[in-house]
Amino acid sequence: MNHEAEPDTSSQTQQRPLSTTHLPTTPCSVVWSKGHAYVLESGLGRARWVGCDDRGRPIAFTAAELETRGWSLTRRAS
């Protein structure tokens, strides 16, 4: 039986720093902007951030547009 200690990752599951300055690039990543969640979709062509506007209509942004709007990894009160 192997009694080597394995690293405990249960309480430290890939925590991201709070001061992230670049948008995530992993497909299905989620960020928040102006109270709305946006998911990174990649497919044919360029990747885009998709979500819904204030009326529930679908909306998509490029990474540059989302950078201009401002974003965070956590939801913030408006």
N, CA, C and O atoms as CSV, one atom per row, in Angstrom:
chain,resi,resn,atom,element,x,y,z
A,1,MET,N,N,0.848,-1.173,0.000
A,1,MET,CA,C,0.000,0.000,0.000
A,1,MET,C,C,0.891,1.232,0.000
A,1,MET,O,O,1.860,1.297,0.757
A,2,ASN,N,N,0.582,2.180,-0.817
A,2,ASN,CA,C,1.351,3.402,-0.932
A,2,ASN,C,C,0.804,4.431,0.053
A,2,ASN,O,O,-0.373,4.787,-0.002
A,3,HIS,N,N,1.672,4.912,0.963
A,3,HIS,CA,C,1.225,5.864,1.981
A,3,HIS,C,C,1.752,7.265,1.724
A,3,HIS,O,O,1.862,8.069,2.650
A,4,GLU,N,N,2.078,7.561,0.481
A,4,GLU,CA,C,2.564,8.903,0.169
A,4,GLU,C,C,1.418,9.889,0.292
A,4,GLU,O,O,0.281,9.587,-0.070
A,5,ALA,N,N,1.726,11.056,0.800
A,5,ALA,CA,C,0.704,12.085,0.984
A,5,ALA,C,C,0.336,12.687,-0.368
A,5,ALA,O,O,1.204,13.026,-1.173
A,6,GLU,N,N,-0.947,12.810,-0.594
A,6,GLU,CA,C,-1.429,13.447,-1.805
A,6,GLU,C,C,-1.845,14.866,-1.450
A,6,GLU,O,O,-2.355,15.105,-0.355
A,7,PRO,N,N,-1.636,15.805,-2.355
A,7,PRO,CA,C,-2.007,17.181,-2.044
A,7,PRO,C,C,-3.516,17.311,-1.841
A,7,PRO,O,O,-4.312,16.729,-2.578
A,8,ASP,N,N,-3.886,18.087,-0.826
A,8,ASP,CA,C,-5.297,18.324,-0.534
A,8,ASP,C,C,-5.781,19.494,-1.369
A,8,ASP,O,O,-5.419,20.640,-1.099
A,9,THR,N,N,-6.601,19.220,-2.387
A,9,THR,CA,C,-7.099,20.274,-3.264
A,9,THR,C,C,-8.559,20.590,-2.998
A,9,THR,O,O,-9.141,21.422,-3.694
A,10,SER,N,N,-9.162,19.951,-2.011
A,10,SER,CA,C,-10.582,20.147,-1.770
A,10,SER,C,C,-10.921,21.569,-1.363
A,10,SER,O,O,-11.957,22.090,-1.777
A,11,SER,N,N,-10.076,22.215,-0.562
A,11,SER,CA,C,-10.386,23.565,-0.117
A,11,SER,C,C,-9.733,24.633,-0.979
A,11,SER,O,O,-10.009,25.819,-0.804
A,12,GLN,N,N,-8.876,24.235,-1.900
A,12,GLN,CA,C,-8.175,25.200,-2.738
A,12,GLN,C,C,-8.386,24.886,-4.211
A,12,GLN,O,O,-7.413,24.783,-4.958
A,13,THR,N,N,-9.604,24.735,-4.637
A,13,THR,CA,C,-9.912,24.360,-6.001
A,13,THR,C,C,-9.732,25.558,-6.923
A,13,THR,O,O,-10.659,26.346,-7.111
A,14,GLN,N,N,-8.562,25.692,-7.486
A,14,GLN,CA,C,-8.231,26.716,-8.467
A,14,GLN,C,C,-8.869,28.062,-8.163
A,14,GLN,O,O,-9.736,28.518,-8.908
A,15,GLN,N,N,-8.458,28.693,-7.095
A,15,GLN,CA,C,-8.972,30.006,-6.750
A,15,GLN,C,C,-8.334,31.040,-7.657
A,15,GLN,O,O,-7.122,31.019,-7.872
A,16,ARG,N,N,-9.142,31.946,-8.189
A,16,ARG,CA,C,-8.632,32.994,-9.063
A,16,ARG,C,C,-8.365,34.240,-8.233
A,16,ARG,O,O,-9.075,34.508,-7.264
A,17,PRO,N,N,-7.352,34.996,-8.607
A,17,PRO,CA,C,-7.106,36.244,-7.886
A,17,PRO,C,C,-8.248,37.215,-8.118
A,17,PRO,O,O,-8.878,37.201,-9.175
A,18,LEU,N,N,-8.511,38.051,-7.141
A,18,LEU,CA,C,-9.606,39.008,-7.242
A,18,LEU,C,C,-9.302,40.133,-8.216
A,18,LEU,O,O,-10.226,40.762,-8.733
A,19,SER,N,N,-8.050,40.395,-8.474
A,19,SER,CA,C,-7.677,41.511,-9.337
A,19,SER,C,C,-7.270,41.036,-10.729
A,19,SER,O,O,-6.215,41.428,-11.229
A,20,THR,N,N,-8.077,40.211,-11.352
A,20,THR,CA,C,-7.794,39.736,-12.700
A,20,THR,C,C,-7.919,40.909,-13.669
A,20,THR,O,O,-8.895,41.656,-13.625
A,21,THR,N,N,-6.930,41.065,-14.538
A,21,THR,CA,C,-6.946,42.190,-15.457
A,21,THR,C,C,-7.240,41.795,-16.893
A,21,THR,O,O,-7.477,42.660,-17.736
A,22,HIS,N,N,-7.228,40.504,-17.182
A,22,HIS,CA,C,-7.511,40.034,-18.540
A,22,HIS,C,C,-8.728,39.130,-18.515
A,22,HIS,O,O,-8.920,38.350,-17.582
A,23,LEU,N,N,-9.543,39.242,-19.548
A,23,LEU,CA,C,-10.707,38.368,-19.662
A,23,LEU,C,C,-10.256,36.918,-19.765
A,23,LEU,O,O,-9.215,36.638,-20.360
A,24,PRO,N,N,-11.023,35.987,-19.193
A,24,PRO,CA,C,-10.711,34.565,-19.361
A,24,PRO,C,C,-10.815,34.181,-20.835
A,24,PRO,O,O,-11.540,34.816,-21.600
A,25,THR,N,N,-10.096,33.153,-21.219
A,25,THR,CA,C,-10.127,32.709,-22.617
A,25,THR,C,C,-10.642,31.287,-22.761
A,25,THR,O,O,-10.724,30.774,-23.877
A,26,THR,N,N,-10.989,30.644,-21.662
A,26,THR,CA,C,-11.508,29.284,-21.694
A,26,THR,C,C,-12.976,29.310,-22.101
A,26,THR,O,O,-13.761,30.036,-21.492
A,27,PRO,N,N,-13.374,28.533,-23.121
A,27,PRO,CA,C,-14.795,28.496,-23.503
A,27,PRO,C,C,-15.680,28.168,-22.305
A,27,PRO,O,O,-15.289,27.380,-21.444
A,28,CYS,N,N,-16.840,28.753,-22.246
A,28,CYS,CA,C,-17.837,28.594,-21.192
A,28,CYS,C,C,-17.468,29.349,-19.915
A,28,CYS,O,O,-18.131,29.171,-18.893
A,29,SER,N,N,-16.426,30.189,-19.946
A,29,SER,CA,C,-16.116,31.041,-18.806
A,29,SER,C,C,-17.244,32.045,-18.634
A,29,SER,O,O,-17.899,32.425,-19.604
A,30,VAL,N,N,-17.469,32.475,-17.392
A,30,VAL,CA,C,-18.540,33.432,-17.104
A,30,VAL,C,C,-17.934,34.672,-16.456
A,30,VAL,O,O,-17.116,34.571,-15.541
A,31,VAL,N,N,-18.349,35.848,-16.944
A,31,VAL,CA,C,-17.989,37.108,-16.319
A,31,VAL,C,C,-19.259,37.931,-16.154
A,31,VAL,O,O,-20.291,37.632,-16.755
A,32,TRP,N,N,-19.170,38.965,-15.334
A,32,TRP,CA,C,-20.315,39.842,-15.069
A,32,TRP,C,C,-20.002,41.248,-15.548
A,32,TRP,O,O,-18.880,41.730,-15.393
A,33,SER,N,N,-20.992,41.902,-16.128
A,33,SER,CA,C,-20.846,43.279,-16.565
A,33,SER,C,C,-22.193,43.979,-16.407
A,33,SER,O,O,-23.206,43.545,-16.955
A,34,LYS,N,N,-22.179,45.062,-15.650
A,34,LYS,CA,C,-23.381,45.869,-15.427
A,34,LYS,C,C,-24.568,45.027,-14.977
A,34,LYS,O,O,-25.690,45.229,-15.442
A,35,GLY,N,N,-24.319,44.080,-14.070
A,35,GLY,CA,C,-25.381,43.272,-13.491
A,35,GLY,C,C,-25.837,42.084,-14.309
A,35,GLY,O,O,-26.792,41.408,-13.926
A,36,HIS,N,N,-25.181,41.811,-15.427
A,36,HIS,CA,C,-25.575,40.696,-16.293
A,36,HIS,C,C,-24.410,39.732,-16.477
A,36,HIS,O,O,-23.253,40.148,-16.534
A,37,ALA,N,N,-24.722,38.450,-16.568
A,37,ALA,CA,C,-23.712,37.425,-16.803
A,37,ALA,C,C,-23.504,37.240,-18.301
A,37,ALA,O,O,-24.448,37.296,-19.089
A,38,TYR,N,N,-22.252,37.020,-18.673
A,38,TYR,CA,C,-21.891,36.760,-20.068
A,38,TYR,C,C,-21.004,35.526,-20.124
A,38,TYR,O,O,-20.094,35.362,-19.311
A,39,VAL,N,N,-21.280,34.661,-21.093
A,39,VAL,CA,C,-20.558,33.398,-21.248
A,39,VAL,C,C,-19.735,33.462,-22.525
A,39,VAL,O,O,-20.212,33.928,-23.560
A,40,LEU,N,N,-18.490,32.989,-22.444
A,40,LEU,CA,C,-17.635,32.978,-23.625
A,40,LEU,C,C,-17.989,31.791,-24.501
A,40,LEU,O,O,-17.893,30.638,-24.079
A,41,GLU,N,N,-18.396,32.087,-25.722
A,41,GLU,CA,C,-18.698,31.044,-26.707
A,41,GLU,C,C,-17.673,31.111,-27.814
A,41,GLU,O,O,-17.367,32.187,-28.327
A,42,SER,N,N,-17.147,29.970,-28.177
A,42,SER,CA,C,-16.239,29.929,-29.319
A,42,SER,C,C,-16.762,28.876,-30.274
A,42,SER,O,O,-17.223,27.812,-29.860
A,43,GLY,N,N,-16.687,29.173,-31.495
A,43,GLY,CA,C,-17.189,28.248,-32.504
A,43,GLY,C,C,-16.548,28.629,-33.817
A,43,GLY,O,O,-15.344,28.879,-33.880
A,44,LEU,N,N,-17.329,28.672,-34.840
A,44,LEU,CA,C,-16.813,29.106,-36.131
A,44,LEU,C,C,-16.542,30.603,-36.054
A,44,LEU,O,O,-17.408,31.382,-35.655
A,45,GLY,N,N,-15.373,30.982,-36.425
A,45,GLY,CA,C,-15.037,32.404,-36.387
A,45,GLY,C,C,-14.497,32.831,-35.043
A,45,GLY,O,O,-13.855,32.053,-34.337
A,46,ARG,N,N,-14.762,34.067,-34.701
A,46,ARG,CA,C,-14.211,34.677,-33.503
A,46,ARG,C,C,-15.017,34.346,-32.253
A,46,ARG,O,O,-16.236,34.188,-32.315
A,47,ALA,N,N,-14.330,34.243,-31.121
A,47,ALA,CA,C,-15.022,34.017,-29.849
A,47,ALA,C,C,-15.816,35.271,-29.485
A,47,ALA,O,O,-15.422,36.387,-29.826
A,48,ARG,N,N,-16.942,35.074,-28.785
A,48,ARG,CA,C,-17.757,36.212,-28.370
A,48,ARG,C,C,-18.364,35.932,-27.010
A,48,ARG,O,O,-18.546,34.779,-26.617
A,49,TRP,N,N,-18.671,36.997,-26.304
A,49,TRP,CA,C,-19.302,36.924,-24.987
A,49,TRP,C,C,-20.792,37.147,-25.181
A,49,TRP,O,O,-21.196,38.198,-25.678
A,50,VAL,N,N,-21.619,36.179,-24.798
A,50,VAL,CA,C,-23.060,36.281,-25.015
A,50,VAL,C,C,-23.809,36.292,-23.685
A,50,VAL,O,O,-23.395,35.672,-22.706
A,51,GLY,N,N,-24.912,37.010,-23.685
A,51,GLY,CA,C,-25.764,37.115,-22.505
A,51,GLY,C,C,-27.090,37.728,-22.919
A,51,GLY,O,O,-27.494,37.624,-24.077
A,52,CYS,N,N,-27.760,38.360,-21.980
A,52,CYS,CA,C,-29.050,39.005,-22.246
A,52,CYS,C,C,-28.998,40.450,-21.790
A,52,CYS,O,O,-28.313,40.782,-20.822
A,53,ASP,N,N,-29.731,41.316,-22.499
A,53,ASP,CA,C,-29.811,42.708,-22.079
A,53,ASP,C,C,-30.875,42.867,-20.992
A,53,ASP,O,O,-31.393,41.877,-20.475
A,54,ASP,N,N,-31.200,44.119,-20.649
A,54,ASP,CA,C,-32.165,44.384,-19.579
A,54,ASP,C,C,-33.569,43.858,-19.880
A,54,ASP,O,O,-34.364,43.656,-18.962
A,55,ARG,N,N,-33.873,43.638,-21.143
A,55,ARG,CA,C,-35.201,43.147,-21.535
A,55,ARG,C,C,-35.213,41.662,-21.864
A,55,ARG,O,O,-36.216,41.140,-22.351
A,56,GLY,N,N,-34.097,40.975,-21.599
A,56,GLY,CA,C,-34.035,39.537,-21.835
A,56,GLY,C,C,-33.701,39.145,-23.258
A,56,GLY,O,O,-33.773,37.967,-23.610
A,57,ARG,N,N,-33.336,40.112,-24.080
A,57,ARG,CA,C,-32.970,39.818,-25.469
A,57,ARG,C,C,-31.514,39.395,-25.538
A,57,ARG,O,O,-30.685,39.934,-24.806
A,58,PRO,N,N,-31.182,38.442,-26.402
A,58,PRO,CA,C,-29.791,38.010,-26.520
A,58,PRO,C,C,-28.907,39.148,-27.029
A,58,PRO,O,O,-29.313,39.949,-27.871
A,59,ILE,N,N,-27.691,39.192,-26.492
A,59,ILE,CA,C,-26.735,40.219,-26.900
A,59,ILE,C,C,-25.347,39.592,-26.871
A,59,ILE,O,O,-25.072,38.731,-26.034
A,60,ALA,N,N,-24.478,40.014,-27.771
A,60,ALA,CA,C,-23.117,39.470,-27.842
A,60,ALA,C,C,-22.123,40.616,-27.921
A,60,ALA,O,O,-22.388,41.650,-28.534
A,61,PHE,N,N,-20.971,40.411,-27.286
A,61,PHE,CA,C,-19.901,41.395,-27.295
A,61,PHE,C,C,-18.591,40.729,-27.672
A,61,PHE,O,O,-18.381,39.547,-27.402
A,62,THR,N,N,-17.713,41.501,-28.300
A,62,THR,CA,C,-16.344,41.032,-28.499
A,62,THR,C,C,-15.606,41.264,-27.191
A,62,THR,O,O,-16.115,41.947,-26.302
A,63,ALA,N,N,-14.419,40.704,-27.066
A,63,ALA,CA,C,-13.618,40.908,-25.866
A,63,ALA,C,C,-13.312,42.396,-25.675
A,63,ALA,O,O,-13.341,42.899,-24.551
A,64,ALA,N,N,-13.021,43.093,-26.764
A,64,ALA,CA,C,-12.708,44.523,-26.685
A,64,ALA,C,C,-13.916,45.319,-26.188
A,64,ALA,O,O,-13.764,46.226,-25.370
A,65,GLU,N,N,-15.109,44.987,-26.674
A,65,GLU,CA,C,-16.315,45.683,-26.229
A,65,GLU,C,C,-16.581,45.437,-24.744
A,65,GLU,O,O,-16.975,46.354,-24.022
A,66,LEU,N,N,-16.369,44.219,-24.295
A,66,LEU,CA,C,-16.585,43.890,-22.885
A,66,LEU,C,C,-15.542,44.581,-22.007
A,66,LEU,O,O,-15.860,45.015,-20.900
A,67,GLU,N,N,-14.317,44.688,-22.480
A,67,GLU,CA,C,-13.280,45.418,-21.742
A,67,GLU,C,C,-13.711,46.877,-21.562
A,67,GLU,O,O,-13.532,47.448,-20.486
A,68,THR,N,N,-14.269,47.472,-22.597
A,68,THR,CA,C,-14.712,48.859,-22.540
A,68,THR,C,C,-15.869,49.038,-21.558
A,68,THR,O,O,-15.905,50.022,-20.820
A,69,ARG,N,N,-16.810,48.099,-21.542
A,69,ARG,CA,C,-17.961,48.161,-20.639
A,69,ARG,C,C,-17.559,47.977,-19.183
A,69,ARG,O,O,-18.207,48.509,-18.281
A,70,GLY,N,N,-16.491,47.226,-18.957
A,70,GLY,CA,C,-16.083,46.862,-17.606
A,70,GLY,C,C,-16.676,45.506,-17.250
A,70,GLY,O,O,-17.788,45.187,-17.672
A,71,TRP,N,N,-15.950,44.710,-16.482
A,71,TRP,CA,C,-16.392,43.363,-16.152
A,71,TRP,C,C,-15.728,42.916,-14.862
A,71,TRP,O,O,-14.771,43.535,-14.396
A,72,SER,N,N,-16.246,41.830,-14.285
A,72,SER,CA,C,-15.639,41.208,-13.111
A,72,SER,C,C,-15.942,39.727,-13.120
A,72,SER,O,O,-16.817,39.264,-13.851
A,73,LEU,N,N,-15.206,38.981,-12.294
A,73,LEU,CA,C,-15.446,37.551,-12.189
A,73,LEU,C,C,-16.572,37.244,-11.211
A,73,LEU,O,O,-17.064,36.116,-11.168
A,74,THR,N,N,-16.980,38.230,-10.430
A,74,THR,CA,C,-18.059,38.035,-9.450
A,74,THR,C,C,-19.161,39.047,-9.698
A,74,THR,O,O,-18.920,40.139,-10.211
A,75,ARG,N,N,-20.371,38.665,-9.324
A,75,ARG,CA,C,-21.511,39.556,-9.485
A,75,ARG,C,C,-21.422,40.662,-8.464
A,75,ARG,O,O,-21.123,40.417,-7.295
A,76,ARG,N,N,-21.676,41.864,-8.896
A,76,ARG,CA,C,-21.673,43.009,-7.998
A,76,ARG,C,C,-23.024,43.684,-8.070
A,76,ARG,O,O,-23.660,43.719,-9.123
A,77,ALA,N,N,-23.456,44.217,-6.946
A,77,ALA,CA,C,-24.737,44.935,-6.921
A,77,ALA,C,C,-24.636,46.181,-7.793
A,77,ALA,O,O,-23.599,46.845,-7.807
A,78,SER,N,N,-25.687,46.499,-8.510
A,78,SER,CA,C,-25.688,47.649,-9.422
A,78,SER,C,C,-25.688,48.952,-8.673
A,78,SER,O,O,-25.688,50.018,-9.289
